[in-house]
């Protein structure tokens, strides 16, 4: 069984990343798989922000 608390903390850390942070992670990734992972995180965080903007009719 996985350590749910540990992964909840990782989630909180990831969702607090700024766009500059994800860019740095992508640029410094050691493998293509790692780079793709960080790009997906950046895309996810952007989608969350876009969803909030649409929900608030701020566009």
MOJOQUI-V429532 format. One record per pair of residues at least 24 apart in sequence whose C-alpha atoms are under 7 Angstrom apart, sorted by the first residue. I is the first residue (numbers start at 0). J is the second residue. D is the distance in Angstrom with one decimal. If there is no record, write none. Layout:
BEGIN
I&J&D  I&J&D
END
This chain:
BEGIN
14&44&6.9
END
